[in-house]
Amino acid sequence: MTALGRRRKGALEKLRGKLEALHFDGKGGFDGDTDNIKLAHLIDEALGFPAPDGSPDTVAGKAADYRRAATLADEVRSGVRAVATAGLPNTWVGEAGSKASEVTKAAARSAERMSETFGTAARELVRLAEGIGTAQSRHDFGLDALRAARNMLPEGDNAFFANAEDAKRARKAALDGIGYLESGVEAAEEAGKRAERELDKLASEARSGRLDTRHLSDADRVVLTDAAAPGGDPDENEILTNRDLERSGVRLNSLSAHDRAAYDKLLDGAKSPQERAYLVKALAAGYPMSRIQDFAHKIHPYGDKPAWLQKHLTPIVTRSDDSRREGDQSNKVAFDGQMWDQEGDTCVALSTVTMHAQSDPLYALQLTTGGHPGDPDHDNAEAFEERLRDEETRVYDRRAEGKVGMNGRESEMVADDEIGAHTGSDYDALVVESKESREDVLPKIRDAVNSGQPVPFGARRGDEFGHQMMIIGQEGDQLQIYNPWGFTTWVSEDDFVNGTMDGASNEQYPTPTDIRLPHPK
């Protein structure tokens, strides 16, 4: 519930409490006729309670606009899809033909997503209009009951003279009316909460415009934003996050003419949209051209093997067989069978290392291959584990000497240095020990993960030793969690807010108590 919703509900609870505090005497009347005047004043106060905001008709009109836009986008999709599936003219051959094919296929998928997005927005706006209408109707029912209650008493301070039976009936009607007002507040909050969550998610999925640079064509942007790691729904596994798109555009615009020519050569020589996207991700991660060229040289032999690129450069993907069941811990994060998991009291260190690799393909390649892709002496599970443990130890050793585990301040420090340095973010530690504080920060968590920035958080039971995990995604009313025990899972936002998210780990760590929230530098 929002702060406004809590204030309104609190005000109504206060009114209800005052009404209930009016005491009846043994004869069925109030203790002292002055309570009749208090009753009248409380009913008058309730009648002035503000109605839920919003115009259902205006919102429904916007929904109709989005439905029309969805129909137009679907018509475009059909036309582009026909070109993409029919094949290109025979004169388009070789590299040019390949790139034209990439563009048409990506454009068809983009138009399809656009149609789906507009259609989803229309449905959500219809739900919002219905929710506002329901909230306002319940509020009106409440006012009707309160007016009826007030009419049972004489006007003004003449309420003093109300007989006991009328006063008793008036209080009951007033309590019923406040119940309707409370129901209206709850309906408005639920409608607004869902609309905010779903429409913000849709806005985060409008991606190609975030790659704002004069150095790429519209076709380039469509292909790059469409490039996804294999293994699941492409829309959930885009290689370039929204933050990557924004940062790479800024960096492209700032390259020298010499570096720009060198970078263009790398992009032009890429064997697939996925290879090209990883080169853009390397630029977004902040590396100089010499490091990007070395990275490009190492991955180019595998540029037309998207599965190889994903395995070595993107540790976590949302798999097609992910059940999305709350608490399902079967979605392992592994390289060649070796899990990305902690060893000892190193949850902060290992979760940070994994998220560093998720954000930085050069670092991921170093961990998975030791800088020697394809060399069986380096590119294997055993060698990977050794390098992973070295990095886990390096980050863990930044804690206070002799201390077991890492605290929130140390988590913030390593998140800044290991993750934020490559996403352009600073992390701020926030205490979220109450239900209200977790509810208030939830929209900011959604914004962060939908832009591609993981959110570290600590969870515990009571004063027991805590455990750090990472929020890495959001879909509907669920949050996707990476647990450094080596898996991803999902929990409901309600369980996050209520501190009952045992399913993300176990009963020892159900309650989030502190988070590290990213913001742009």
C-alpha positions as CSV (number, residue, x, y, z in Angstrom):
1,M,0.0,0.0,0.0
2,T,1.3,3.5,-0.8
3,A,2.0,6.1,1.8
4,L,-1.2,7.9,0.8
5,G,-3.2,4.7,1.0
6,R,-1.8,4.0,4.5
7,R,-2.7,7.6,5.6
8,R,-6.2,7.3,4.4
9,K,-6.8,3.8,5.8
10,G,-5.2,5.0,9.1
11,A,-7.6,7.9,9.2
12,L,-10.6,5.6,8.7
13,E,-9.4,3.2,11.3
14,K,-9.1,6.1,13.7
15,L,-12.7,7.2,13.0
16,R,-13.9,3.6,13.4
17,G,-12.1,3.4,16.8
18,K,-13.7,6.6,18.0
19,L,-17.2,5.4,17.0
20,E,-16.6,2.1,18.7
21,A,-15.4,3.9,21.8
22,L,-18.8,5.5,22.3
23,H,-20.3,3.4,25.2
24,F,-23.9,2.3,25.7
25,D,-25.4,2.4,29.1
26,G,-27.4,-0.4,30.5
27,K,-30.7,1.0,29.0
28,G,-29.5,0.8,25.4
29,G,-28.5,4.4,25.1
30,F,-25.1,6.1,25.3
31,D,-23.3,7.0,28.5
32,G,-24.3,10.6,28.6
33,D,-26.3,12.3,25.9
34,T,-23.2,14.4,25.0
35,D,-22.0,11.2,23.2
36,N,-24.9,11.7,20.8
37,I,-23.2,15.0,19.7
38,K,-19.8,13.2,19.4
39,L,-21.5,10.6,17.2
40,A,-23.0,13.3,14.9
41,H,-19.6,15.0,14.6
42,L,-17.8,11.8,13.8
43,I,-20.4,11.0,11.1
44,D,-19.9,14.5,9.6
45,E,-16.1,14.0,9.6
46,A,-16.5,10.7,7.8
47,L,-18.8,12.4,5.2
48,G,-15.9,14.7,4.3
49,F,-13.5,11.8,3.6
50,P,-12.0,12.3,0.1
51,A,-13.1,10.0,-2.7
52,P,-10.6,7.9,-4.7
53,D,-8.9,9.9,-7.4
54,G,-9.2,9.3,-11.1
55,S,-11.7,9.3,-14.0
56,P,-12.7,5.8,-15.2
57,D,-14.0,7.2,-18.5
58,T,-10.7,9.0,-19.3
59,V,-8.6,5.9,-18.5
60,A,-11.0,3.7,-20.6
61,G,-10.6,6.2,-23.5
62,K,-6.8,5.8,-23.3
63,A,-7.3,2.0,-23.4
64,A,-9.2,2.3,-26.6
65,D,-6.4,4.3,-28.1
66,Y,-3.9,1.6,-27.2
67,R,-6.2,-1.1,-28.7
68,R,-6.2,0.8,-32.0
69,A,-2.4,1.2,-31.9
70,A,-2.1,-2.6,-31.3
71,T,-4.2,-3.3,-34.4
72,L,-2.0,-1.0,-36.5
73,A,1.2,-2.6,-35.1
74,D,-0.1,-6.0,-35.9
75,E,-0.8,-5.0,-39.5
76,V,2.8,-3.9,-39.8
77,R,4.0,-7.1,-38.2
78,S,2.1,-9.2,-40.8
79,G,3.8,-7.3,-43.6
80,V,7.3,-7.4,-42.2
81,R,6.9,-11.1,-41.2
82,A,5.9,-11.9,-44.8
83,V,9.2,-10.4,-46.1
84,A,11.2,-12.1,-43.4
85,T,9.8,-15.6,-44.1
86,A,9.6,-15.3,-47.9
87,G,13.4,-14.8,-48.2
88,L,15.3,-11.9,-49.7
89,P,16.0,-11.2,-53.4
90,N,18.7,-13.4,-54.9
91,T,20.8,-10.3,-55.5
92,W,21.2,-9.8,-51.8
93,V,23.9,-12.3,-51.1
94,G,26.9,-12.8,-48.8
95,E,27.4,-10.5,-45.8
96,A,24.9,-7.9,-47.1
97,G,22.2,-10.5,-47.5
98,S,22.9,-11.9,-44.0
99,K,22.5,-8.4,-42.5
100,A,19.4,-7.7,-44.4
101,S,17.9,-11.0,-43.1
102,E,18.9,-10.1,-39.6
103,V,17.2,-6.7,-39.9
104,T,13.9,-8.1,-41.3
105,K,13.6,-10.8,-38.7
106,A,14.4,-8.4,-35.9
107,A,12.0,-5.8,-37.3
108,A,9.2,-8.5,-37.4
109,R,9.9,-9.5,-33.8
110,S,9.9,-5.8,-32.8
111,A,6.6,-5.1,-34.5
112,E,5.2,-8.3,-32.8
113,R,6.4,-7.1,-29.4
114,M,5.0,-3.6,-30.1
115,S,1.5,-5.1,-30.9
116,E,1.7,-7.3,-27.8
117,T,2.8,-4.3,-25.7
118,F,0.0,-2.0,-26.9
119,G,-2.5,-4.8,-26.4
120,T,-1.3,-5.5,-22.9
121,A,-1.3,-1.7,-22.1
122,A,-5.0,-1.6,-23.3
123,R,-6.0,-4.5,-21.0
124,E,-4.2,-3.0,-18.0
125,L,-5.8,0.4,-18.6
126,V,-9.2,-1.3,-18.8
127,R,-8.5,-3.0,-15.5
128,L,-7.4,0.3,-14.0
129,A,-10.6,2.0,-15.2
130,E,-12.7,-0.8,-13.7
131,G,-10.7,-0.7,-10.4
132,I,-11.2,3.1,-10.1
133,G,-14.9,2.7,-10.8
134,T,-15.2,0.0,-8.2
135,A,-13.3,2.1,-5.6
136,Q,-15.5,5.1,-6.3
137,S,-18.7,3.0,-6.2
138,R,-17.8,1.6,-2.8
139,H,-16.9,5.1,-1.6
140,D,-20.4,6.3,-2.7
141,F,-22.1,3.3,-1.0
142,G,-20.2,4.4,2.2
143,L,-21.4,8.0,1.8
144,D,-25.0,6.8,1.3
145,A,-24.8,4.8,4.6
146,L,-23.2,7.7,6.4
147,R,-25.9,10.1,5.2
148,A,-28.5,7.7,6.3
149,A,-26.8,7.5,9.7
150,R,-26.7,11.3,10.0
151,N,-30.4,11.5,9.1
152,M,-31.2,9.3,12.0
153,L,-30.1,12.1,14.3
154,P,-31.4,15.7,14.7
155,E,-29.5,18.5,12.9
156,G,-26.5,20.1,14.6
157,D,-26.1,20.0,18.3
158,N,-29.8,19.0,18.5
159,A,-28.4,15.5,18.1
160,F,-28.1,15.8,21.9
161,F,-31.8,15.0,22.0
162,A,-31.7,11.8,19.9
163,N,-33.4,8.9,21.5
164,A,-31.3,5.8,22.4
165,E,-32.6,3.6,19.7
166,D,-32.0,6.1,16.9
167,A,-28.4,6.8,18.2
168,K,-27.7,3.1,18.3
169,R,-29.0,2.6,14.7
170,A,-27.0,5.6,13.5
171,R,-23.8,4.3,14.9
172,K,-24.3,0.9,13.3
173,A,-25.0,2.5,9.9
174,A,-22.0,4.8,10.3
175,L,-19.7,1.8,11.0
176,D,-21.1,0.1,7.9
177,G,-20.4,3.3,5.9
178,I,-16.8,3.4,7.1
179,G,-16.4,-0.2,6.1
180,Y,-17.4,0.7,2.5
181,L,-15.0,3.7,2.6
182,E,-12.2,1.4,3.7
183,S,-13.1,-1.1,0.9
184,G,-12.9,1.8,-1.5
185,V,-9.4,2.7,-0.4
186,E,-8.3,-0.9,-0.7
187,A,-9.8,-1.2,-4.2
188,A,-8.1,2.0,-5.3
189,E,-4.8,0.9,-3.9
190,E,-5.0,-2.5,-5.5
191,A,-5.9,-1.0,-8.9
192,G,-3.1,1.6,-8.8
193,K,-0.5,-0.9,-7.6
194,R,-1.2,-3.3,-10.4
195,A,-1.3,-0.5,-13.0
196,E,2.0,1.0,-11.8
197,R,3.7,-2.4,-11.8
198,E,2.5,-3.6,-15.2
199,L,2.8,-0.3,-17.1
200,D,6.2,0.5,-15.7
201,K,7.3,-3.0,-16.9
202,L,5.9,-2.3,-20.4
203,A,7.8,1.1,-20.4
204,S,11.0,-0.7,-19.5
205,E,10.6,-2.9,-22.5
206,A,10.7,0.0,-25.0
207,R,14.4,-0.4,-25.7
208,S,15.7,0.6,-29.1
209,G,15.4,4.3,-28.4
210,R,17.7,4.0,-25.4
211,L,20.6,3.3,-27.7
212,D,20.9,7.0,-28.5
213,T,23.9,7.6,-30.8
214,R,24.4,9.2,-34.2
215,H,26.8,6.3,-35.1
216,L,24.2,3.6,-35.5
217,S,21.3,3.3,-38.0
218,D,17.8,2.5,-36.9
219,A,18.3,-1.0,-38.4
220,D,21.5,-1.5,-36.3
221,R,19.5,-0.5,-33.1
222,V,16.7,-2.9,-33.9
223,V,19.0,-5.8,-34.4
224,L,21.2,-5.1,-31.4
225,T,18.3,-4.6,-29.0
226,D,16.7,-7.8,-30.3
227,A,19.8,-10.0,-29.8
228,A,19.2,-12.5,-27.0
229,A,21.1,-15.4,-25.3
230,P,19.5,-18.8,-26.2
231,G,17.8,-21.1,-23.8
232,G,14.5,-19.3,-23.1
233,D,12.2,-16.6,-24.1
234,P,14.2,-14.0,-26.1
235,D,12.3,-11.1,-24.5
236,E,13.6,-12.2,-21.1
237,N,17.2,-12.9,-22.1
238,E,18.3,-9.8,-24.1
239,I,22.1,-9.6,-24.0
240,L,22.0,-5.8,-23.7
241,T,20.2,-4.4,-20.7
242,N,18.5,-1.0,-20.8
243,R,21.5,0.3,-18.8
244,D,23.9,-1.2,-21.4
245,L,22.0,0.5,-24.2
246,E,22.2,3.9,-22.5
247,R,25.9,3.7,-21.6
248,S,27.0,2.3,-24.9
249,G,25.3,5.1,-26.8
250,V,27.2,7.7,-24.7
251,R,30.5,5.9,-25.2
252,L,30.0,5.5,-28.9
253,N,29.4,9.3,-29.2
254,S,32.6,10.0,-27.3
255,L,35.0,7.7,-29.2
256,S,37.8,9.3,-31.2
257,A,37.8,8.9,-34.9
258,H,40.5,6.3,-34.7
259,D,38.7,4.2,-32.1
260,R,35.4,4.6,-33.9
261,A,37.0,3.2,-37.1
262,A,38.5,0.3,-35.1
263,Y,35.2,-0.4,-33.4
264,D,33.2,-0.3,-36.7
265,K,35.6,-2.9,-38.1
266,L,34.8,-5.2,-35.1
267,L,31.0,-4.8,-35.5
268,D,31.1,-5.2,-39.3
269,G,33.1,-8.5,-38.9
270,A,30.9,-10.0,-36.3
271,K,29.3,-13.3,-37.3
272,S,26.0,-12.9,-35.6
273,P,23.8,-10.3,-33.8
274,Q,24.8,-12.0,-30.5
275,E,28.5,-11.5,-31.1
276,R,27.8,-7.9,-32.1
277,A,25.7,-7.4,-28.9
278,Y,28.5,-8.7,-26.7
279,L,30.9,-6.2,-28.3
280,V,28.5,-3.4,-27.5
281,K,28.1,-4.8,-23.9
282,A,31.9,-4.6,-23.6
283,L,31.8,-1.0,-24.6
284,A,29.0,-0.3,-22.1
285,A,31.1,-1.9,-19.4
286,G,33.7,0.9,-19.8
287,Y,36.7,-0.9,-21.3
288,P,39.2,0.9,-23.6
289,M,39.4,-0.1,-27.2
290,S,42.5,-2.1,-26.8
291,R,40.8,-4.4,-24.3
292,I,37.7,-4.6,-26.5
293,Q,39.8,-5.6,-29.5
294,D,41.5,-8.4,-27.5
295,F,38.1,-9.6,-26.3
296,A,36.7,-9.5,-29.8
297,H,39.7,-11.6,-31.1
298,K,39.0,-14.2,-28.4
299,I,35.3,-14.7,-29.0
300,H,35.2,-14.2,-32.8
301,P,35.9,-17.9,-33.6
302,Y,32.7,-18.7,-31.7
303,G,30.7,-15.7,-33.0
304,D,28.2,-17.8,-34.9
305,K,27.7,-20.1,-31.9
306,P,25.2,-18.3,-29.7
307,A,25.0,-21.2,-27.2
308,W,28.8,-21.0,-26.7
309,L,28.7,-17.2,-26.2
310,Q,25.9,-17.5,-23.6
311,K,27.7,-20.3,-21.7
312,H,30.9,-18.3,-21.4
313,L,29.6,-14.7,-21.2
314,T,26.2,-14.7,-19.6
315,P,26.1,-16.9,-16.5
316,I,22.3,-16.6,-15.8
317,V,19.5,-17.0,-18.3
318,T,15.8,-17.5,-17.7
319,R,15.3,-21.0,-19.1
320,S,12.3,-22.1,-21.1
321,D,11.7,-24.9,-18.5
322,D,11.6,-22.4,-15.6
323,S,8.5,-23.3,-13.7
324,R,8.1,-19.9,-12.1
325,R,6.8,-21.6,-9.1
326,E,7.5,-19.8,-5.9
327,G,10.4,-21.4,-4.1
328,D,11.4,-23.8,-7.0
329,Q,15.2,-24.1,-6.5
330,S,15.8,-26.4,-9.4
331,N,17.1,-23.7,-11.8
332,K,20.8,-24.2,-11.3
333,V,23.4,-21.6,-12.4
334,A,26.4,-23.6,-13.7
335,F,29.3,-23.7,-16.1
336,D,30.0,-27.2,-17.4
337,G,28.3,-28.6,-14.4
338,Q,30.1,-26.5,-11.9
339,M,27.7,-24.2,-10.1
340,W,28.3,-20.6,-9.4
341,D,27.9,-21.1,-5.7
342,Q,29.5,-19.9,-2.5
343,E,32.0,-21.9,-0.4
344,G,31.7,-20.9,3.3
345,D,30.4,-17.6,4.7
346,T,30.9,-15.9,1.4
347,C,27.4,-15.1,0.2
348,V,28.2,-11.4,-0.3
349,A,31.4,-12.1,-2.1
350,L,30.1,-14.9,-4.4
351,S,26.8,-13.2,-5.3
352,T,28.8,-10.0,-6.2
353,V,31.3,-12.0,-8.3
354,T,28.4,-13.7,-10.2
355,M,26.6,-10.3,-10.8
356,H,30.0,-8.8,-11.9
357,A,30.2,-11.5,-14.6
358,Q,26.6,-11.0,-15.6
359,S,27.3,-7.3,-16.2
360,D,30.8,-7.6,-17.7
361,P,31.5,-10.1,-20.5
362,L,35.3,-9.6,-20.3
363,Y,35.2,-10.6,-16.7
364,A,32.9,-13.6,-17.5
365,L,35.2,-14.8,-20.2
366,Q,38.2,-14.6,-17.9
367,L,36.4,-16.7,-15.3
368,T,35.1,-19.3,-17.7
369,T,38.2,-19.7,-19.9
370,G,41.1,-18.0,-18.1
371,G,41.6,-15.9,-21.2
372,H,42.1,-19.1,-23.3
373,P,38.7,-20.0,-24.9
374,G,38.7,-23.4,-26.5
375,D,41.9,-24.5,-24.7
376,P,40.9,-27.7,-22.8
377,D,43.5,-27.0,-20.2
378,H,41.7,-23.7,-19.2
379,D,38.2,-23.9,-20.6
380,N,36.8,-26.6,-18.3
381,A,34.8,-26.9,-15.1
382,E,37.8,-27.6,-12.8
383,A,39.8,-24.7,-14.0
384,F,36.7,-22.5,-13.8
385,E,36.1,-23.5,-10.2
386,E,39.6,-22.6,-9.2
387,R,39.3,-19.2,-10.8
388,L,35.9,-18.7,-9.2
389,R,37.3,-19.5,-5.7
390,D,40.2,-17.1,-6.2
391,E,37.8,-14.3,-7.1
392,E,35.5,-15.2,-4.2
393,T,38.4,-15.0,-1.9
394,R,39.7,-11.7,-3.3
395,V,36.3,-10.0,-2.8
396,Y,35.7,-11.7,0.6
397,D,39.1,-10.5,1.9
398,R,37.9,-6.9,1.7
399,R,36.0,-7.5,4.9
400,A,37.3,-6.4,8.3
401,E,40.2,-8.6,9.3
402,G,39.2,-11.6,11.4
403,K,35.5,-11.1,10.9
404,V,33.1,-13.8,9.7
405,G,31.0,-12.8,6.8
406,M,30.5,-9.3,5.4
407,N,28.2,-6.6,6.6
408,G,25.9,-4.2,4.7
409,R,28.6,-1.5,4.4
410,E,31.1,-3.9,3.0
411,S,28.4,-5.3,0.6
412,E,27.8,-1.7,-0.6
413,M,31.5,-1.1,-1.1
414,V,32.0,-4.3,-3.2
415,A,28.8,-3.7,-5.2
416,D,30.1,-0.3,-6.2
417,D,33.5,-1.6,-7.2
418,E,32.6,-4.9,-8.8
419,I,29.2,-4.2,-10.3
420,G,28.6,-0.5,-10.3
421,A,31.9,0.2,-12.0
422,H,30.6,-1.6,-15.1
423,T,27.0,-0.4,-15.0
424,G,27.7,3.3,-14.1
425,S,25.9,3.0,-10.8
426,D,26.5,3.7,-7.1
427,Y,24.9,1.6,-4.5
428,D,23.3,3.0,-1.4
429,A,22.5,0.8,1.7
430,L,19.0,1.1,3.0
431,V,17.5,-0.5,6.1
432,V,14.1,-2.2,5.3
433,E,13.2,-3.9,8.6
434,S,9.5,-3.0,8.5
435,K,6.8,-4.1,6.1
436,E,6.1,-0.5,5.2
437,S,9.7,0.3,4.3
438,R,9.9,-2.8,2.0
439,E,6.6,-1.8,0.4
440,D,7.8,1.8,-0.2
441,V,11.1,0.6,-1.8
442,L,9.5,-2.0,-4.1
443,P,8.9,0.3,-7.1
444,K,12.6,1.4,-7.0
445,I,13.7,-2.3,-6.9
446,R,11.5,-2.9,-10.0
447,D,13.0,0.0,-11.8
448,A,16.5,-1.1,-11.0
449,V,16.2,-4.7,-12.1
450,N,14.1,-3.8,-15.2
451,S,17.0,-1.6,-16.3
452,G,19.4,-4.5,-15.8
453,Q,20.9,-3.5,-12.4
454,P,20.9,-6.3,-9.8
455,V,19.8,-5.4,-6.2
456,P,21.7,-7.1,-3.4
457,F,19.7,-7.6,-0.2
458,G,20.3,-9.3,3.2
459,A,17.7,-11.6,4.8
460,R,17.5,-13.1,8.2
461,R,15.2,-14.3,11.0
462,G,15.2,-12.1,14.0
463,D,18.8,-11.3,15.1
464,E,20.3,-14.3,13.5
465,F,23.2,-14.2,11.1
466,G,22.0,-13.1,7.7
467,H,22.4,-14.2,4.1
468,Q,22.8,-12.0,1.0
469,M,21.0,-12.8,-2.3
470,M,20.3,-10.7,-5.4
471,I,17.1,-9.6,-7.0
472,I,17.7,-9.8,-10.7
473,G,14.3,-9.7,-12.4
474,Q,10.6,-9.0,-12.1
475,E,7.6,-10.3,-13.9
476,G,4.0,-9.6,-12.8
477,D,3.8,-9.8,-9.0
478,Q,7.0,-12.0,-8.7
479,L,10.6,-11.2,-8.1
480,Q,13.4,-13.3,-9.6
481,I,16.1,-14.1,-7.0
482,Y,19.7,-15.3,-7.5
483,N,20.8,-17.2,-4.4
484,P,24.6,-17.8,-4.2
485,W,23.9,-21.3,-3.2
486,G,23.9,-21.8,-7.0
487,F,20.3,-21.3,-8.3
488,T,17.7,-18.8,-9.3
489,T,14.1,-18.9,-8.0
490,W,11.0,-16.7,-7.8
491,V,9.1,-15.2,-4.8
492,S,6.0,-13.1,-4.7
493,E,6.2,-9.4,-4.0
494,D,3.8,-10.0,-1.1
495,D,6.2,-12.5,0.5
496,F,9.1,-10.0,0.0
497,V,7.0,-7.2,1.7
498,N,5.7,-9.5,4.5
499,G,9.0,-11.1,5.2
500,T,7.9,-14.6,4.4
501,M,10.2,-15.4,1.5
502,D,11.5,-18.7,2.9
503,G,11.3,-20.2,-0.7
504,A,14.3,-18.1,-1.9
505,S,16.5,-19.9,0.6
506,N,15.1,-21.6,3.7
507,E,13.2,-20.9,6.9
508,Q,16.4,-19.4,8.4
509,Y,16.3,-16.4,6.0
510,P,12.7,-15.3,5.4
511,T,12.8,-11.6,6.0
512,P,14.6,-8.9,3.9
513,T,16.2,-6.4,6.3
514,D,18.5,-4.3,4.2
515,I,19.1,-3.7,0.5
516,R,21.7,-2.0,-1.7
517,L,19.8,0.2,-4.2
518,P,21.6,1.4,-7.3
519,H,21.4,4.9,-8.8
520,P,23.2,6.5,-11.7
521,K,26.6,8.1,-10.9
